[in-house]
Amino acid sequence: MSKISLEGIFVPHITPFDKNGEVDLNALRELVDFWIEEELAGLVPCGSNGEAPHLLREERRKVIETVVDAANGRVPVIAGTGAISTKETIQLTRDAEDIGVDAALIVTPFYFKYSMKELYAHYSSVIEAVNIPIILYNVPKFTGFSMQPELVHKLTIEYSNIIGIKDSSGSLSQISELIRLVGDKIAVLAGTADVVLPTLMLGGKGAIIAVANVEPRLCSQLYKTFKDGKLDEAAKLQRKISYLNEILVRRYNQLSAIKEALKLKGLPAGYPRKPALPLESSDREKIKELLGNFM
C-alpha cells in the first residue's frame, strides 16, 4: 500500500445535481478540470459538501469513478466513505478501493452519539477490512460530538495505514493537541477555513476546506506563501478566506451558497439535492454583492 503526500489545500467538492435531482456527471468533469487547473493539492469527492448523506451507494460509486477518471492521475483523489454504520462504511470504503482512489476520508458515525470505545471499534473494523490509506474526519457540527485526540493517538499507534486527520472542530486547542500527539506520525489538516494559517503555524500540513470550491487559487496561494515564509502576505490571504467562509459557510446553507457562488463564476454547479433548496433570489443577490470583489 503506497501512501500519498497530504500537504497543501484539498477541496471537499460539491456534487452537481440537475433540476430533477439527478447527478450531473458531465458538469462534475468540468468542475474537476477547474479545481485541478487552480493548483489545488487534491480532490475529495463525497464528503460533507458533496452531499454524501444524500447519495445512494451506487451514486457515490459513480461520482468517485467519474472524479478518478477525470483527474487521470493529475492529483490525488480522496473519497469520502463514511456512513452511519460500520457495515455500510466498510462497503463504501471497499467500493472506493476497487475504483482506485488514493485514500479514504472516514467521518465519525453520526445520528447517535457514540463512546470513544465504540468509535475505536468502528474505525478498527473498517481499517482492517481494506488496504488503502485512511484519513480520519472529525466534524462535531454535523455529528454532534468530537473525536478526542487521545483516541486519534491510540488509532495511529495501532494502524500504520492512517495517514491523516481532517479536524473540523474549529478549535485551535484541539488542533494543537492533535499535532502534539500525532503530528510526527500523520498529517493534521484544518477542516475549517478560518483556522488554516494557525493550523499551518502550529505544525499542520494543510487543509480540506469548503471555500476551496469557489476560490481554489486563493486557498492554494495561502499555502504557498506560508511555505515561502511570507507570513504577512499569508495573513492577508487568511483574512480574505475567512471572509469567504463567513459568507458561504456560516451565513447561509453552505450546500446552496457554494453552488450559487460557483454559478456566479460561470461554472456548472447545478442544484442541491432535497431537502436542501436553492437560495431565494434575495439571498442570491446578497451573495453576488458580498462576493463582488472575488468574482
Residue pairs with C-beta under 8 A, 6 or more apart in sequence:
1 131
1 132
1 133
1 161
3 133
3 163
4 42
4 76
4 78
4 102
4 103
4 133
4 163
5 41
5 76
6 103
6 135
6 163
6 164
6 186
6 187
6 189
6 205
6 206
7 41
7 187
7 205
7 206
8 40
8 41
8 42
8 205
8 206
8 220
8 223
9 40
9 41
9 196
9 206
9 207
9 208
9 209
9 212
9 216
9 219
9 220
9 222
9 223
10 40
10 41
10 42
10 43
10 44
10 78
10 189
10 206
10 207
10 208
10 212
11 35
11 40
11 42
11 43
11 44
11 208
11 209
11 212
11 213
11 216
12 44
12 47
12 48
12 49
12 50
12 80
12 208
12 209
12 210
12 212
12 213
13 31
13 32
13 35
13 43
13 44
13 45
13 47
13 49
13 50
13 213
14 31
14 49
14 50
14 51
14 213
14 255
14 258
14 259
14 262
14 269
14 270
15 23
15 28
15 45
15 46
15 50
15 51
15 55
15 63
15 273
16 23
16 24
16 27
16 28
16 31
16 259
16 268
16 269
16 270
16 271
17 23
17 24
17 270
17 271
17 272
17 273
18 24
18 270
18 271
19 271
21 271
21 273
21 274
23 55
23 59
23 62
23 63
24 268
24 270
25 62
25 63
25 66
26 268
27 268
27 269
27 270
28 63
28 66
28 67
28 70
29 66
29 70
30 267
30 268
31 262
31 267
31 268
31 269
32 43
32 66
32 67
32 70
32 71
33 70
34 216
34 267
35 43
35 212
35 213
35 216
36 43
36 71
36 74
36 75
38 216
38 217
38 220
39 216
39 217
39 220
40 75
40 212
40 216
40 219
40 220
41 75
41 76
41 206
41 220
41 223
42 75
42 76
42 77
42 78
42 102
43 67
43 71
43 75
43 76
43 77
43 78
44 50
44 77
44 78
44 79
44 80
44 105
44 208
45 63
45 64
45 67
45 77
45 79
45 80
46 52
46 55
46 60
46 63
46 64
46 79
46 80
46 81
47 80
47 105
47 107
47 137
47 208
48 80
48 107
48 139
48 142
48 210
49 210
49 213
49 254
49 255
49 258
50 63
50 80
51 255
51 272
51 273
51 276
52 60
52 80
52 82
54 273
54 276
55 63
57 88
57 91
57 92
57 95
60 81
60 92
60 95
61 95
61 99
64 77
64 79
64 95
64 96
64 99
64 101
65 99
67 77
67 79
68 77
68 99
68 100
68 101
71 77
76 102
76 103
77 101
77 102
78 101
78 102
78 103
78 104
78 105
78 135
78 208
79 96
79 99
79 101
79 103
79 104
79 105
80 104
80 105
80 106
80 107
80 137
81 89
81 92
81 93
81 95
81 96
81 104
81 105
81 106
82 89
82 92
82 105
82 106
82 107
82 108
82 109
82 137
83 89
83 91
83 92
83 109
84 109
84 110
84 111
85 109
86 109
86 121
86 122
86 125
86 126
89 106
89 109
89 122
89 126
90 125
90 126
90 129
90 130
93 104
93 106
93 126
93 129
93 130
93 132
94 129
94 130
96 104
96 132
97 104
97 130
97 131
97 132
101 132
102 132
102 133
103 132
103 133
103 134
103 135
103 163
103 164
104 130
104 132
104 133
104 134
104 135
105 135
105 137
105 166
105 208
106 123
106 126
106 134
106 135
106 136
106 137
107 137
107 138
107 139
107 142
107 143
108 114
108 119
108 122
108 136
108 137
108 138
108 139
108 143
108 145
108 147
109 119
109 122
109 143
110 142
110 143
110 144
113 144
113 145
114 122
114 145
116 147
116 148
116 150
116 151
119 147
119 151
120 151
120 154
120 155
123 134
123 136
123 155
123 159
124 155
124 158
124 159
126 134
127 134
127 155
127 159
127 161
127 162
131 161
132 161
133 161
133 162
133 163
134 159
134 161
134 162
134 163
135 162
135 163
135 164
135 165
135 166
135 189
136 147
136 152
136 155
136 162
136 164
136 165
136 166
137 165
137 166
137 168
137 191
138 146
138 147
138 152
138 165
138 166
138 167
138 168
138 169
138 191
139 166
139 168
139 169
139 191
140 146
140 168
140 169
141 168
146 169
146 171
146 174
149 174
149 177
149 178
149 181
149 182
150 181
152 165
152 178
152 181
152 182
153 181
153 182
155 162
156 162
156 182
156 185
156 186
162 186
163 186
163 187
164 186
164 187
164 188
164 189
164 205
165 178
165 182
165 186
165 187
165 188
165 189
166 189
166 190
166 191
166 208
167 174
167 175
167 178
167 188
167 189
167 190
167 191
168 191
168 192
169 175
169 191
169 192
170 192
170 194
170 195
172 195
172 198
172 199
172 202
175 188
175 190
175 195
175 198
175 199
175 202
175 204
176 202
178 188
179 188
179 202
179 203
179 204
182 188
183 203
183 204
187 204
187 205
187 206
188 199
188 203
188 204
188 205
189 199
189 204
189 205
189 206
189 207
189 208
190 196
190 198
190 199
190 200
190 204
190 206
190 207
190 208
190 209
191 207
191 208
191 209
192 209
192 245
193 207
193 209
193 210
193 211
193 219
193 241
193 242
193 244
193 245
193 249
194 238
194 241
194 242
194 245
194 246
196 207
196 209
196 219
196 222
196 223
196 238
196 241
197 222
197 226
197 234
197 235
197 237
197 238
199 207
200 206
200 223
200 226
201 226
206 223
207 219
207 223
209 219
209 241
209 245
210 245
210 248
210 249
210 254
210 258
211 219
211 241
211 244
211 245
211 248
211 249
211 258
212 219
212 220
213 258
213 261
213 262
214 244
214 248
214 258
214 261
214 262
214 265
214 294
215 241
215 244
215 294
218 237
218 240
218 241
218 244
218 294
219 241
221 237
222 234
222 237
222 238
222 241
225 231
225 233
225 234
225 237
226 234
240 294
244 291
244 294
247 257
247 287
247 290
247 291
248 254
248 257
248 258
248 261
248 287
249 257
249 258
251 257
252 279
252 283
252 287
253 272
253 276
253 277
253 279
255 272
255 276
256 272
256 276
256 277
256 278
256 279
257 279
257 283
257 287
258 269
259 269
259 270
259 271
259 272
259 278
260 269
260 278
260 279
260 283
260 284
260 287
261 287
261 291
262 269
263 269
264 287
264 288
264 291
264 295
265 295
271 278
272 278
279 287
288 295
